[in-house]
Amino acid sequence: MTPFIFSTNATFSNLTSNHIDIGLWTVGSQTLLLAANLNYDEAHLDLSSLPIGTKNTKVTQAFDGGAEVNSESITFRPTGTGAFLLSS
């Protein structure tokens, strides 16, 4: 995570979708996605709704605090969190 968060070349964006707080750090063709479900219920994040190109993107989970990913979405347990690396 450090190469993204502390990189002077990183672009950062923050958004909320379906009460999921999302931070995106992009360096080159890779993006670090940190997200937290603010709901007390399960919530889903559709990866195609992100403001970065996610078509044909490989998603690797780096931290599991109550989330699981498939090729199209991330499912968060109530108040779950996760860290994901997106690369093309």
Backbone as JSON, one array per atom type, in Angstrom:
{
  "sequence": "MTPFIFSTNATFSNLTSNHIDIGLWTVGSQTLLLAANLNYDEAHLDLSSLPIGTKNTKVTQAFDGGAEVNSESITFRPTGTGAFLLSS",
  "N": [[0.8, -1.19, 0.0], [1.99, 1.2, 0.65], [3.63, 2.12, -1.6], [1.68, 3.33, -3.15], [0.11, 5.14, -1.57], [2.0, 6.95, -0.56], [3.27, 7.88, -2.82], [4.52, 10.41, -4.91], [3.66, 10.56, -7.45], [1.13, 9.59, -7.55], [-2.35, 9.7, -8.27], [-5.25, 10.73, -6.59], [-8.54, 9.85, -5.67], [-11.73, 10.17, -4.15], [-14.75, 8.65, -3.26], [-18.23, 7.92, -2.65], [-20.32, 5.17, -2.7], [-23.36, 3.6, -2.57], [-23.33, 3.79, 0.21], [-20.73, 3.02, 0.74], [-17.55, 3.87, 1.51], [-14.93, 4.97, -0.48], [-11.56, 4.98, -1.43], [-9.25, 5.82, -3.93], [-6.1, 5.28, -5.24], [-4.03, 5.93, -7.84], [-1.32, 4.84, -9.72], [0.48, 4.92, -12.52], [-0.51, 2.16, -14.4], [-1.83, 0.86, -12.41], [-4.1, 0.6, -9.65], [-4.81, 1.31, -6.3], [-7.36, 0.33, -4.23], [-9.09, 1.24, -1.46], [-11.61, 0.46, 0.78], [-14.57, 0.95, 2.77], [-17.41, -0.36, 4.24], [-20.12, 1.42, 5.22], [-22.53, 0.65, 6.07], [-24.86, -1.17, 8.15], [-25.61, -3.48, 7.14], [-25.12, -6.06, 4.65], [-23.35, -5.04, 1.72], [-22.86, -4.14, -1.74], [-20.38, -3.43, -4.17], [-20.23, -2.41, -7.36], [-17.8, -2.96, -9.65], [-17.64, -1.8, -12.18], [-18.76, 0.65, -11.81], [-16.87, 2.37, -10.91], [-14.75, 5.28, -11.29], [-12.61, 4.7, -12.93], [-11.06, 2.9, -15.58], [-12.25, -0.3, -15.65], [-12.6, -2.49, -17.21], [-11.53, -5.64, -18.27], [-9.78, -5.83, -16.12], [-7.56, -6.98, -13.67], [-8.21, -8.01, -10.42], [-6.89, -8.0, -7.25], [-7.04, -9.08, -3.98], [-5.77, -7.45, -1.19], [-6.13, -7.04, 1.49], [-8.35, -8.34, 3.86], [-10.99, -7.39, 5.55], [-13.51, -8.17, 5.96], [-14.65, -8.5, 3.43], [-15.2, -9.67, 0.08], [-14.12, -10.44, -3.2], [-15.1, -10.68, -6.64], [-14.83, -11.05, -10.19], [-16.45, -8.95, -11.03], [-17.58, -7.48, -8.93], [-17.46, -6.28, -5.48], [-18.22, -7.68, -2.43], [-19.31, -6.64, 0.66], [-19.34, -7.42, 4.06], [-21.48, -6.49, 6.86], [-20.33, -3.37, 7.95], [-17.83, -3.99, 6.91], [-14.43, -4.04, 5.6], [-11.86, -3.51, 3.08], [-8.92, -3.98, 1.05], [-7.7, -3.55, -2.19], [-5.96, -4.37, -5.17], [-5.97, -3.11, -8.34], [-5.25, -3.91, -11.61], [-4.24, -3.62, -15.03]],
  "CA": [[0.0, 0.0, 0.0], [2.86, 2.36, 0.77], [4.03, 2.7, -2.88], [0.58, 4.11, -3.7], [-0.32, 6.22, -0.69], [3.06, 7.95, -0.39], [3.87, 8.23, -4.09], [4.26, 11.76, -5.41], [3.07, 10.41, -8.78], [-0.22, 9.03, -7.42], [-3.55, 10.54, -8.29], [-6.18, 10.24, -5.58], [-9.94, 10.27, -5.73], [-12.56, 9.64, -3.07], [-16.17, 8.67, -3.59], [-19.1, 7.07, -1.86], [-21.3, 4.46, -3.53], [-24.18, 2.67, -1.77], [-22.81, 3.93, 1.58], [-19.4, 2.44, 0.84], [-16.55, 4.93, 1.34], [-13.9, 4.41, -1.35], [-10.39, 5.79, -1.79], [-8.54, 5.25, -5.07], [-4.79, 5.84, -5.53], [-3.58, 5.37, -9.1], [0.06, 5.07, -10.14], [0.63, 4.21, -13.79], [-1.66, 1.35, -14.8], [-2.34, 0.15, -11.24], [-4.87, 1.4, -8.7], [-5.1, 0.76, -4.97], [-8.7, 0.66, -3.79], [-9.39, 0.99, -0.05], [-13.04, 0.72, 0.93], [-15.21, 0.59, 4.03], [-18.86, -0.39, 4.19], [-20.67, 2.2, 6.32], [-23.84, 0.07, 6.35], [-24.95, -2.26, 9.12], [-26.07, -4.6, 6.34], [-24.23, -6.39, 3.54], [-23.43, -4.09, 0.61], [-22.12, -4.55, -2.92], [-19.78, -2.39, -4.99], [-20.06, -2.82, -8.74], [-16.52, -2.41, -10.09], [-17.82, -0.99, -13.38], [-19.23, 1.98, -11.42], [-15.73, 3.18, -10.5], [-14.35, 6.26, -12.31], [-11.39, 4.25, -13.61], [-11.39, 1.81, -16.5], [-12.13, -1.6, -14.99], [-12.8, -3.58, -18.16], [-10.34, -6.51, -18.37], [-8.9, -5.5, -15.01], [-7.31, -8.02, -12.68], [-8.42, -7.5, -9.06], [-6.23, -8.82, -6.25], [-7.35, -8.61, -2.63], [-4.57, -7.29, -0.38], [-6.54, -7.06, 2.89], [-9.73, -8.77, 4.05], [-11.58, -7.02, 6.83], [-14.94, -8.44, 5.83], [-15.04, -8.27, 2.05], [-14.69, -10.63, -0.89], [-14.2, -9.89, -4.55], [-15.1, -11.52, -7.83], [-14.37, -10.24, -11.32], [-17.37, -7.85, -11.33], [-18.02, -6.7, -7.77], [-16.94, -6.58, -4.15], [-19.29, -7.83, -1.45], [-18.86, -6.28, 2.0], [-20.19, -7.76, 5.2], [-21.8, -5.26, 7.6], [-19.18, -2.56, 8.37], [-16.61, -4.64, 6.43], [-13.43, -3.24, 4.9], [-10.98, -4.29, 2.23], [-7.93, -3.31, 0.21], [-7.65, -4.28, -3.44], [-5.08, -3.83, -6.21], [-6.54, -3.25, -9.67], [-4.23, -3.73, -12.64], [-4.66, -4.05, -16.36]],
  "C": [[0.86, 1.27, 0.0], [3.28, 2.95, -0.58], [2.93, 3.54, -3.53], [0.3, 5.35, -2.84], [0.73, 7.32, -0.57], [3.74, 8.37, -1.69], [3.52, 9.66, -4.5], [3.63, 11.73, -6.8], [1.63, 9.9, -8.73], [-1.28, 10.1, -7.6], [-4.54, 9.9, -7.35], [-7.58, 10.73, -5.88], [-10.69, 9.54, -4.63], [-14.0, 9.71, -3.51], [-16.92, 7.77, -2.64], [-20.13, 6.47, -2.8], [-22.03, 3.47, -2.65], [-23.71, 2.64, -0.31], [-21.53, 3.15, 1.81], [-18.42, 3.57, 0.55], [-15.34, 4.33, 0.63], [-12.79, 5.43, -1.57], [-9.64, 5.07, -2.89], [-7.22, 5.99, -5.28], [-4.29, 5.17, -6.8], [-2.16, 5.81, -9.4], [0.26, 4.24, -11.4], [-0.64, 3.47, -14.14], [-2.25, 0.55, -13.64], [-3.06, 1.12, -10.3], [-5.04, 0.62, -7.41], [-6.47, 1.26, -4.57], [-8.83, 0.27, -2.32], [-10.84, 1.35, 0.15], [-13.55, 0.23, 2.27], [-16.72, 0.69, 3.86], [-19.39, 0.34, 5.43], [-22.05, 1.7, 6.74], [-23.74, -0.96, 7.47], [-25.56, -3.5, 8.47], [-25.02, -4.88, 5.27], [-24.44, -5.37, 2.41], [-22.53, -4.57, -0.52], [-21.6, -3.33, -3.67], [-19.54, -2.97, -6.37], [-18.79, -2.16, -9.27], [-16.66, -1.54, -11.34], [-18.33, 0.42, -13.05], [-18.08, 2.9, -11.0], [-15.3, 4.11, -11.62], [-13.02, 5.94, -13.0], [-11.8, 3.12, -14.55], [-11.19, 0.47, -15.83], [-12.37, -2.76, -15.94], [-11.48, -4.32, -18.33], [-9.31, -6.21, -17.29], [-8.78, -6.69, -14.07], [-7.45, -7.38, -11.29], [-7.82, -8.49, -8.07], [-6.54, -8.25, -4.88], [-6.08, -8.61, -1.8], [-4.88, -7.35, 1.12], [-8.01, -7.44, 2.95], [-10.18, -8.44, 5.46], [-13.09, -7.21, 6.79], [-15.44, -8.14, 4.43], [-14.5, -9.4, 1.18], [-15.0, -10.12, -2.29], [-14.37, -11.01, -5.57], [-14.74, -10.6, -8.98], [-15.24, -9.01, -11.6], [-17.73, -6.97, -10.15], [-17.29, -7.12, -6.5], [-18.15, -6.63, -3.22], [-18.7, -7.56, -0.07], [-19.85, -6.79, 3.03], [-20.52, -6.46, 5.95], [-20.54, -4.64, 8.2], [-17.83, -3.19, 7.96], [-15.7, -3.68, 5.68], [-12.6, -4.14, 4.0], [-10.02, -3.39, 1.48], [-7.73, -4.19, -1.01], [-6.7, -3.59, -4.41], [-5.72, -4.14, -7.55], [-5.46, -2.99, -10.69], [-4.73, -4.27, -13.97], [-3.56, -4.82, -17.05]]
}
